[in-house]
Amino acid sequence: MSGEANPFESLQEQVDDAAAYLDVSGDVLERLKHPERVLELNLSVDLDDGSVGRFRAFRSEFNGDRGPYKGGIRYHPGVSRDEVKALSGWMVYKCAVVDIPYGGGKGGIDVDPAEYSAAELERITRSFAEELRPFIGEDTDIPAPDVNTGQREMNWIKDTYETLENTTEPGVVTGKSLESGGSEGRVEATGRSTMLTAREAFDYLGKEMEGADVAVQGYGNAGHIAAYLLEDLGADVVAVSDSSGAIYHEHGFDTRDVKEHKNETGSVTGYGGADEQFSNEDLLTFDVDLLVPAALENAVDGDLARDVRADVVVEAANGPLTPDADDVLTERDVAVFPDILANAGGVTVSYFEWVQNRQRFYWSEERVNDELETQIVSAFEDLIDCYEALDVPNFRTAAYVVAIQRVVDAYMDNGNWP
Ligand code: NAD
């Protein structure tokens, strides 16, 4: 996020924009624009060569009015206090829009994991977990994976916490491996909520998914699963891309075959069934019915948005449109369904993982997928009700209005402890 607008200021602007449609006092609104608590750490960790590495690490607990703080931990060079504060705020509104009983948090370490051995990363992670121990717990603050962290890191955090606390408490983190208390369906959940949001959006807009042309930017965890599931609904996934470029096939790809090719060669480009190869930017402006940005933030800016020809955009990535792009697409009547709903499958199935951990009773993949569908469809309906009832400019603002209202209601009902 470096070099872009300050993400924390963007978050505060989004809250202000949505608040214009809500009856919320200025004091209460101000609470929703600042984290309750930010922990900043300076970790000292023994490295393999005998030296000591120092790493800045953060955990922001933004708002706990609706439940324990919830959100991922990212390992990335340049992770900053403001970035983590903003991401923790977005988690508050993501959890609220899908109505799961969590607040929002986020953490990160300023580290490039590619530069360290697995043993060093384990020591870095366990050092962070030890420092986090007084703050985290299944009823207080529940970390999860984010950029460059996954099941391995979550298993280490869980083990460190459980060892120091002399307990078994798998619900202290989510996104664990199945053997360590993870949930069926967790890995696919983000792509699945993207598909469900697209399906509901097409239905609402009176568009046919069968035979619709779809372009998916980014063929990683979120993108390739969304592509599989949209193809299963009868859509033609005519274009996909990754960091090496884009491919196009006018009759649509066999999306699983493309993934096989990517697994073998490291990229989607060069796939045999493609008509032609294109740049990443070309893909974003193809004449398709649905565009799914599933790569990184700020993929579409205001200039590029003028050339987007998709009728509908469903955001699998976090923040793939800049605020300028959002304004342009709203003006051009392109229907954009926001990240806080479309990629909320990950945190929703994290919630299911936590419920299973607490009950020590594990669900089938079918049950996980059914419960996820219920949650996303219900959130979509709430968003549409808000969009139709208030004269909001787009579906993103509707999502924030729904989410902020839920947080404000919880705060007002709880009362204030002076
Ligand atoms: P990933 O690393 O598995 O995949 C990212 C993909 O994007 C890769 O295929 C990469 O090659 C591609 N890519 C990078 N730069 C690109 C570019 N300029 N053009 C085209 N493709 C490019 O990551 P992911 O887990 O799939 O996450 C993708 C997005 O979804 C991120 O914004 C992430 O925050 C968001 N998200 C993911 C989850 C999840 O559960 N995985 C949950 C919520 C949100």
Residues whose N, C-alpha, C, O or C-beta is under 5 A from the ligand:
A	BS01	NAD	T190 Q217 G218 Y219 G220 N221 A222 G223 S241 D242 S243 N280 A294 A295 L296 E297 A316 A317 N318 N343 G346
